[in-house]
């Protein structure tokens, strides 16, 4: 049967093999998938046009980052916006190679790459190229956020070009595998860049308890990841009688001093991204969509959804680069919010959430942590982190956390934590047993803590009483996994399913060299990890 589309970049891909029909599981149509492939092919063409054409302007690198980010899962389903971005890529390529337009010579500098060549390549080549492509898409998200705050890294940008160039070449596994590992290396630099951008701009996060109560009166919900958009929204709504509530991956924003100083940043509404269509259905307030981890809005509430930045969905109002949120503010005042305070709860019944245990906080009490380990109060650390999603089997992470022994600490980050972040697990050694380190964007912090603990105990990270139990959904998880592998971290448990783009040979390489394993049951995995 002829395929309408081919996409297997996210965890929920059809049949754990790939979406090939008129519409993907995520809601992306075949037309949108084709346009995203054309954009990716144009970016690969741009990388070839840019090769040996140094020095490149910042505009070239920024366009590569924006284009890669726009193809991340659930960022942009607006065909017009994607096509316009592809046109911009073509214009930039023409600027770099002005003589190519009228030249018929097949030199490799005047063509876009046909993505069908990648999707139909020999399975191991396709697997390695997919790891590269999906990894740099995830990395582009971090670079985009850092760029928004004025932070750039020339080496990271140059690697985007190198990786895109490699995707267009007919290289064998021996040439592609080192680039796969380099994705992890440069993603580490990119995450460090973003961490520095966030903490320099908004201060070092500190622990805070966030209520799940929505107060009466007008309010706005902001979802996605973008701290800069939240800061601008808080500034523009100050004194207007409108409260602001975070959703999903925006929860950790409450921990930043320069954000939580606004008294009308009240609390958190809802849970993870995949529940948006249910949680937003009857909300008497507008929702501002920033960056990714979004669900296509249903027609019933589309008039309450506003997008900004790279995010675009057909039928919604888009706030342009001027970031004037007046239309969102007016809609909040029109809708009026709830007539009385509304108390909501997490999926386990908790009525508040705690966040803000970034690396600055945890390393600030490192002596206390080390002392608790030496005294036997803390026997084991678990990093239970990653994306949430709709596929069945994700209750594994709730059950796993519930069954961890009382002398263990659970570190978490990203939206997968909504499966268990409203549980009260008590304290250990004077510290909470469950510590939320932030967004998926804050994975660098978890790495920094692990490395610091290893140095304190005079051992390698793999020798620590630390186990990583990760959930994945989209491409940022791919880039983080490659970073962990770059650092030589082994025996990671991954679920709820293994990526469809891992060929048997590539998977076997990861198993043999890094001990990656699929999750089984909480009981079996805990017995193995604690054994």
C-alpha positions as semicolon CSV with decimal commas, in nm:
position;residue;x (nm);y (nm);z (nm)
1;X;0,000;0,000;0,000
2;X;0,134;0,340;-0,092
3;X;0,232;0,552;0,204
4;X;0,070;0,892;0,245
5;X;0,345;0,995;0,488
6;X;0,625;0,848;0,694
7;X;0,709;0,963;1,043
8;X;0,846;0,771;1,341
9;X;1,016;1,043;1,541
10;X;0,797;1,025;1,854
11;X;0,716;0,750;2,103
12;X;0,348;0,720;2,013
13;X;0,414;0,643;1,646
14;X;0,162;0,397;1,500
15;X;0,226;0,033;1,585
16;X;0,570;0,127;1,723
17;X;0,689;0,128;1,361
18;X;0,579;0,453;1,193
19;X;0,282;0,667;1,093
20;X;0,206;0,612;0,723
21;X;-0,159;0,710;0,674
22;X;-0,341;1,033;0,605
23;X;-0,272;1,155;0,957
24;X;-0,021;1,067;1,229
25;X;-0,114;0,964;1,582
26;X;-0,011;1,314;1,699
27;X;-0,264;1,474;1,463
28;X;-0,012;1,583;1,198
29;X;-0,156;1,543;0,849
30;X;0,028;1,386;0,558
31;X;0,045;1,729;0,392
32;X;0,208;1,879;0,700
33;X;0,450;1,586;0,722
34;X;0,545;1,641;0,358
35;X;0,606;2,011;0,418
36;X;0,817;1,935;0,724
37;X;1,022;1,694;0,515
38;X;1,065;1,963;0,250
39;X;1,180;2,207;0,517
40;X;1,429;1,952;0,650
41;X;1,553;1,880;0,298
42;X;1,597;2,254;0,241
43;X;1,797;2,282;0,566
44;X;2,025;2,000;0,452
45;X;2,066;2,185;0,123
46;X;2,145;2,503;0,314
47;X;2,414;2,319;0,513
48;X;2,574;2,208;0,186
49;X;2,554;2,560;0,047
50;X;2,711;2,692;0,366
51;X;2,995;2,438;0,359
52;X;3,329;2,612;0,310
53;X;3,144;2,944;0,283
54;X;3,283;3,101;0,599
55;X;3,232;3,310;0,793
56;X;2,857;3,263;0,804
57;X;2,631;3,532;0,945
58;X;2,428;3,483;1,261
59;X;2,116;3,486;1,045
60;X;2,219;3,159;0,877
61;X;2,269;2,978;1,206
62;X;1,951;3,122;1,357
63;X;1,753;3,005;1,055
64;X;1,891;2,651;1,094
65;X;1,789;2,649;1,461
66;X;1,442;2,785;1,390
67;X;1,386;2,544;1,102
68;X;1,492;2,239;1,303
69;X;1,282;2,348;1,601
70;X;0,974;2,395;1,380
71;X;0,987;2,025;1,283
72;X;0,992;1,902;1,644
73;X;0,684;1,704;1,743
74;X;0,378;1,924;1,812
75;X;0,541;2,262;1,751
76;X;0,389;2,373;1,421
77;X;0,104;2,217;1,224
78;X;0,042;2,531;1,020
79;X;0,121;2,444;0,658
80;X;0,143;2,808;0,551
81;X;0,395;2,891;0,825
82;X;0,609;2,586;0,743
83;X;0,610;2,671;0,371
84;X;0,709;3,031;0,447
85;X;0,997;2,907;0,662
86;X;1,113;2,683;0,375
87;X;1,105;2,986;0,144
88;X;1,329;3,174;0,389
89;X;1,575;2,883;0,384
90;X;1,581;2,891;0,004
91;X;1,640;3,267;0,009
92;X;1,931;3,223;0,248
93;X;2,082;2,951;0,030
94;X;2,051;3,180;-0,273
95;X;2,228;3,454;-0,077
96;X;2,516;3,218;0,007
97;X;2,538;3,070;-0,344
98;X;2,406;3,340;-0,580
99;X;2,532;3,160;-0,891
100;X;2,351;2,833;-0,818
101;X;2,009;2,945;-0,932
102;X;2,092;2,933;-1,302
103;X;2,335;2,642;-1,289
104;X;2,237;2,288;-1,386
105;X;2,558;2,126;-1,266
106;X;2,491;1,862;-0,998
107;X;2,758;1,988;-0,757
108;X;2,554;1,928;-0,443
109;X;2,513;2,298;-0,363
110;X;2,200;2,376;-0,562
111;X;1,952;2,106;-0,455
112;X;1,739;2,032;-0,154
113;X;1,783;1,686;-0,008
114;X;1,504;1,439;-0,085
115;X;1,402;1,299;0,255
116;X;1,265;0,986;0,089
117;X;1,628;0,886;0,041
118;X;1,668;0,885;0,419
119;X;1,338;0,712;0,502
120;X;1,407;0,440;0,241
121;X;1,776;0,392;0,321
122;X;1,921;0,063;0,448
123;X;1,780;0,021;0,798
124;X;2,104;0,076;0,992
125;X;2,190;0,388;0,792
126;X;1,835;0,514;0,838
127;X;1,861;0,444;1,211
128;X;2,187;0,635;1,259
129;X;2,074;0,926;1,043
130;X;1,746;0,939;1,238
131;X;1,938;0,957;1,565
132;X;2,137;1,248;1,426
133;X;1,834;1,429;1,284
134;X;1,608;1,381;1,584
135;X;1,894;1,461;1,821
136;X;1,969;1,797;1,657
137;X;1,598;1,876;1,643
138;X;1,590;1,835;2,020
139;X;1,911;2,033;2,060
140;X;1,761;2,311;1,847
141;X;1,490;2,357;2,109
142;X;1,753;2,433;2,373
143;X;1,949;2,658;2,136
144;X;1,628;2,845;2,049
145;X;1,549;2,920;2,415
146;X;1,905;3,034;2,482
147;X;1,904;3,249;2,169
148;X;1,584;3,418;2,287
149;X;1,778;3,538;2,591
150;X;2,075;3,648;2,380
151;X;2,303;3,350;2,447
152;X;2,481;3,173;2,160
153;X;2,770;2,931;2,114
154;X;2,953;2,932;1,778
155;X;3,074;2,573;1,823
156;X;2,719;2,449;1,882
157;X;2,594;2,636;1,576
158;X;2,873;2,499;1,359
159;X;2,780;2,149;1,467
160;X;2,423;2,201;1,348
161;X;2,571;2,265;1,005
162;X;2,803;1,965;1,028
163;X;2,522;1,730;1,131
164;X;2,284;1,853;0,860
165;X;2,561;1,816;0,603
166;X;2,619;1,454;0,710
167;X;2,249;1,373;0,663
168;X;2,281;1,456;0,294
169;X;2,586;1,238;0,236
170;X;2,596;0,868;0,143
171;X;2,819;0,775;0,436
172;X;2,850;0,432;0,594
173;X;2,799;0,338;0,959
174;X;3,162;0,397;1,053
175;X;3,133;0,760;0,947
176;X;2,785;0,821;1,087
177;X;2,830;0,667;1,434
178;X;3,086;0,927;1,553
179;X;2,844;1,204;1,450
180;X;2,569;1,037;1,654
181;X;2,794;1,054;1,961
182;X;2,891;1,412;1,879
183;X;2,524;1,508;1,903
184;X;2,547;1,413;2,270
185;X;2,866;1,612;2,315
186;X;2,734;1,933;2,164
187;X;2,392;1,895;2,324
188;X;2,570;1,900;2,662
189;X;2,726;2,234;2,565
190;X;2,387;2,358;2,444
191;X;2,212;2,260;2,769
192;X;2,487;2,430;2,972
193;X;2,436;2,741;2,760
194;X;2,063;2,741;2,831
195;X;2,118;2,680;3,202
196;X;2,351;2,980;3,214
197;X;2,103;3,192;3,017
198;X;1,813;3,107;3,249
199;X;1,996;3,148;3,580
200;X;2,175;3,467;3,475
201;X;1,848;3,621;3,354
202;X;1,602;3,496;3,616
203;X;1,819;3,396;3,912
204;X;1,894;3,060;4,070
205;X;1,580;2,852;4,133
206;X;1,493;2,776;4,494
207;X;1,234;2,531;4,635
208;X;0,876;2,652;4,635
209;X;0,537;2,493;4,696
210;X;0,292;2,572;4,416
211;X;-0,086;2,558;4,484
212;X;-0,330;2,391;4,245
213;X;-0,607;2,636;4,332
214;X;-0,736;2,873;4,063
215;X;-0,870;3,188;4,224
216;X;-1,189;3,359;4,108
217;X;-1,165;3,627;3,844
218;X;-0,988;3,668;3,509
219;X;-0,680;3,457;3,446
220;X;-0,449;3,328;3,174
221;X;-0,289;2,984;3,147
222;X;0,055;2,962;2,985
223;X;0,191;2,631;2,858
224;X;0,500;2,512;2,674
225;X;0,850;2,599;2,802
226;X;0,938;2,961;2,734
227;X;1,045;3,159;3,043
228;X;1,091;3,477;2,838
229;X;0,730;3,470;2,719
230;X;0,612;3,424;3,077
231;X;0,819;3,721;3,195
232;X;0,672;3,942;2,923
233;X;0,320;3,823;3,002
234;X;0,369;3,896;3,373
235;X;0,495;4,245;3,293
236;X;0,204;4,321;3,061
237;X;-0,064;4,190;3,300
238;X;0,070;4,352;3,617
239;X;-0,196;4,568;3,781
240;X;-0,472;4,458;3,544
241;X;-0,651;4,220;3,783
242;X;-0,552;3,913;3,582
243;X;-0,385;3,612;3,745
244;X;-0,136;3,388;3,565
245;X;-0,119;3,008;3,600
246;X;0,143;2,777;3,460
247;X;0,067;2,450;3,286
248;X;0,281;2,146;3,209
249;X;0,651;2,221;3,170
250;X;0,600;2,581;3,286
251;X;0,558;2,466;3,649
252;X;0,930;2,515;3,740
253;X;0,903;2,886;3,648
254;X;0,763;2,945;3,997
255;X;1,109;2,873;4,141
256;X;1,295;3,157;3,963
257;X;1,334;3,476;4,175
258;X;1,275;3,712;3,883
259;X;0,948;3,537;3,796
260;X;0,801;3,449;4,133
261;X;0,838;3,810;4,249
262;X;0,518;3,885;4,056
263;X;0,230;3,839;4,301
264;X;-0,017;3,756;4,024
265;X;0,181;3,443;3,925
266;X;-0,054;3,240;4,138
267;X;-0,014;2,867;4,082
268;X;-0,031;2,575;3,841
269;X;-0,326;2,445;3,645
270;X;-0,352;2,098;3,498
271;X;-0,094;1,831;3,432
272;X;0,116;1,719;3,135
273;X;0,084;1,817;2,769
274;X;-0,115;1,516;2,646
275;X;-0,410;1,612;2,872
276;X;-0,453;1,959;2,724
277;X;-0,755;1,882;2,509
278;X;-0,943;1,758;2,814
279;X;-0,812;2,017;3,060
280;X;-0,864;2,318;2,832
281;X;-1,209;2,214;2,702
282;X;-1,419;2,418;2,947
283;X;-1,164;2,664;3,080
284;X;-1,310;3,018;3,117
285;X;-0,976;3,171;3,022
286;X;-0,733;3,202;2,730
287;X;-0,428;2,979;2,694
288;X;-0,094;3,100;2,559
289;X;0,098;2,829;2,371
290;X;0,476;2,871;2,378
291;X;0,731;2,634;2,221
292;X;0,650;2,262;2,213
293;X;0,477;1,980;2,410
294;X;0,138;2,092;2,282
295;X;-0,179;1,928;2,157
296;X;-0,358;2,063;1,847
297;X;-0,648;2,264;1,992
298;X;-1,001;2,141;1,929
299;X;-1,247;2,373;1,751
300;X;-1,454;2,400;2,071
301;X;-1,185;2,607;2,245
302;X;-0,970;2,727;1,955
303;X;-1,093;3,084;2,004
304;X;-0,924;3,080;2,346
305;X;-0,584;2,963;2,221
306;X;-0,305;3,206;2,130
307;X;0,030;3,098;1,987
308;X;0,364;3,274;1,973
309;X;0,721;3,221;1,854
310;X;0,770;2,915;1,635
311;X;0,440;2,762;1,750
312;X;0,160;2,788;1,494
313;X;-0,170;2,602;1,469
314;X;-0,434;2,678;1,202
315;X;-0,731;2,873;1,336
316;X;-0,552;3,027;1,634
317;X;-0,439;3,387;1,682
318;X;-0,061;3,419;1,653
319;X;0,127;3,676;1,859
320;X;0,418;3,794;1,646
321;X;0,775;3,878;1,741
322;X;0,674;4,208;1,898
323;X;0,523;4,001;2,180
324;X;0,228;4,231;2,239
325;X;-0,006;4,010;2,441
326;X;-0,295;4,260;2,437
327;X;-0,529;4,016;2,251
328;X;-0,469;3,753;2,520
329;X;-0,530;4,006;2,797
330;X;-0,852;4,129;2,637
331;X;-0,979;3,772;2,599
332;X;-0,908;3,702;2,966
333;X;-1,110;4,005;3,069
334;X;-1,396;3,907;2,834
335;X;-1,415;3,551;2,968
336;X;-1,393;3,662;3,329
337;X;-1,261;3,340;3,479
338;X;-1,434;3,143;3,754
339;X;-1,696;3,303;3,979
340;X;-1,552;3,125;4,282
341;X;-1,215;2,977;4,372
342;X;-1,164;2,631;4,223
343;X;-0,955;2,365;4,396
344;X;-0,791;2,117;4,157
345;X;-0,577;1,814;4,230
346;X;-0,294;1,615;4,076
347;X;-0,354;1,266;3,940
348;X;-0,291;1,115;4,285
349;X;-0,513;1,363;4,469
350;X;-0,248;1,608;4,592
351;X;-0,345;1,975;4,606
352;X;0,000;2,131;4,573
353;X;0,330;2,063;4,398
354;X;0,688;2,138;4,501
355;X;0,955;2,239;4,252
356;X;1,281;2,434;4,243
357;X;1,541;2,171;4,337
358;X;1,783;2,269;4,063
359;X;2,152;2,190;4,077
360;X;2,215;2,518;4,261
361;X;1,992;2,406;4,548
362;X;2,103;2,044;4,564
363;X;2,474;2,121;4,540
364;X;2,419;2,389;4,802
365;X;2,341;2,110;5,051
366;X;2,589;1,862;4,903
367;X;2,761;1,814;5,241
368;X;2,425;1,720;5,392
369;X;2,356;1,472;5,112
370;X;2,703;1,315;5,132
371;X;2,676;1,286;5,509
372;X;2,337;1,113;5,478
373;X;2,487;0,862;5,233
374;X;2,786;0,792;5,455
375;X;2,562;0,740;5,757
376;X;2,338;0,503;5,560
377;X;2,031;0,728;5,574
378;X;2,033;0,748;5,193
379;X;2,099;0,415;5,025
380;X;2,013;0,494;4,664
381;X;1,927;0,776;4,423
382;X;1,681;0,734;4,138
383;X;1,649;0,978;3,850
384;X;1,294;0,912;3,731
385;X;1,258;1,167;3,456
386;X;1,150;1,241;3,103
387;X;0,841;1,300;2,894
388;X;0,484;1,205;2,967
389;X;0,254;1,076;2,696
390;X;-0,076;0,908;2,623
391;X;0,040;0,552;2,553
392;X;-0,072;0,291;2,805
393;X;0,198;0,162;3,035
394;X;0,313;0,498;3,168
395;X;0,157;0,421;3,508
396;X;0,474;0,217;3,547
397;X;0,650;0,536;3,659
398;X;0,387;0,611;3,925
399;X;0,410;0,257;4,061
400;X;0,790;0,261;4,045
401;X;0,815;0,578;4,254
402;X;0,556;0,452;4,504
403;X;0,756;0,133;4,553
404;X;1,100;0,291;4,597
405;X;1,237;0,216;4,946
406;X;1,214;0,478;5,221
407;X;1,592;0,517;5,228
408;X;1,608;0,636;4,866
409;X;1,585;0,978;4,699
410;X;1,392;1,039;4,378
411;X;1,517;1,318;4,152
412;X;1,285;1,413;3,868
413;X;1,245;1,659;3,586
414;X;1,034;1,713;3,272
415;X;0,661;1,653;3,242
416;X;0,671;1,280;3,319
417;X;0,680;1,383;3,685
418;X;0,308;1,466;3,675
419;X;0,253;1,092;3,716
420;X;0,378;1,119;4,075
421;X;0,478;1,476;4,169
422;X;0,174;1,529;4,393
423;X;0,268;1,232;4,616
424;X;0,393;1,300;4,968
425;X;0,696;1,072;5,006
426;X;0,822;1,233;5,325
427;X;1,180;1,338;5,402
428;X;1,519;1,175;5,437
429;X;1,830;1,320;5,598
430;X;1,643;1,649;5,638
431;X;1,562;1,662;5,267
432;X;1,247;1,577;5,069
433;X;1,261;1,230;4,919
434;X;1,111;1,364;4,596
435;X;1,292;1,660;4,439
436;X;1,173;1,825;4,116
437;X;1,476;1,965;3,931
438;X;1,275;2,149;3,663
439;X;1,191;2,124;3,294
440;X;1,334;1,874;3,048
441;X;1,543;2,177;2,951
442;X;1,708;2,143;3,294
443;X;1,853;1,796;3,237
444;X;2,196;1,958;3,251
445;X;2,135;2,014;3,622
446;X;2,084;1,643;3,688
447;X;2,407;1,567;3,503
448;X;2,593;1,830;3,704
449;X;2,467;1,682;4,033
450;X;2,565;1,329;3,930
451;X;2,914;1,439;3,830
452;X;2,958;1,636;4,155
453;X;2,852;1,337;4,367
454;X;3,093;1,112;4,178
455;X;3,376;1,356;4,244
456;X;3,284;1,378;4,613
457;X;3,294;1,001;4,652
458;X;3,602;0,959;4,434
459;X;3,434;0,731;4,183
460;X;3,277;0,733;3,838
461;X;2,911;0,815;3,780
462;X;2,842;0,449;3,696
463;X;2,975;0,349;4,039
464;X;2,735;0,575;4,228
465;X;2,426;0,431;4,397
466;X;2,231;0,607;4,120
467;X;1,987;0,458;3,870
468;X;1,829;0,635;3,576
469;X;1,476;0,531;3,482
470;X;1,370;0,747;3,190
471;X;1,055;0,798;2,988
472;X;1,067;0,944;2,640
473;X;0,824;1,093;2,394
474;X;0,992;1,334;2,154
475;X;1,322;1,454;2,015
476;X;1,456;1,646;2,315
477;X;1,460;1,314;2,497
478;X;1,672;1,175;2,212
479;X;1,929;1,453;2,249
480;X;1,943;1,405;2,627
481;X;1,989;1,029;2,591
482;X;2,275;1,085;2,348
483;X;2,435;1,324;2,598
484;X;2,418;1,058;2,871
485;X;2,580;0,809;2,634
486;X;2,848;1,064;2,540
487;X;2,930;1,087;2,912
488;X;2,960;0,707;2,929
489;X;2,661;0,659;3,159
490;X;2,541;0,301;3,149
491;X;2,250;0,077;3,249
492;X;1,976;0,331;3,174
493;X;1,620;0,195;3,184
494;X;1,409;0,341;2,903
495;X;1,037;0,326;2,830
496;X;0,750;0,291;2,791
497;X;0,865;0,152;2,454
498;X;1,197;0,160;2,273
499;X;1,226;0,404;1,978
500;X;1,098;0,271;1,646
501;X;1,396;0,428;1,469
502;X;1,647;0,201;1,644
503;X;1,733;-0,081;1,403
504;X;1,819;-0,420;1,561
505;X;2,189;-0,368;1,493
506;X;2,198;-0,014;1,634
507;X;1,997;-0,124;1,938
508;X;2,235;-0,413;1,992
509;X;2,528;-0,168;1,982
510;X;2,363;0,042;2,254
511;X;2,288;-0,264;2,465
512;X;2,639;-0,409;2,437
513;X;2,825;-0,081;2,491
514;X;2,597;0,104;2,730
515;X;2,368;-0,154;2,888
516;X;2,049;0,023;2,779
517;X;1,743;-0,183;2,868
518;X;1,369;-0,149;2,828
519;X;1,164;-0,112;3,145
520;X;0,986;-0,429;3,260
521;X;0,784;-0,407;3,581
522;X;0,854;-0,179;3,879
523;X;0,913;-0,482;4,099
524;X;1,162;-0,649;3,865
525;X;1,347;-0,328;3,782
526;X;1,375;-0,220;4,146
527;X;1,510;-0,561;4,242
528;X;1,771;-0,541;3,966
529;X;1,872;-0,179;4,028
530;X;1,899;-0,222;4,404
531;X;2,062;-0,565;4,382
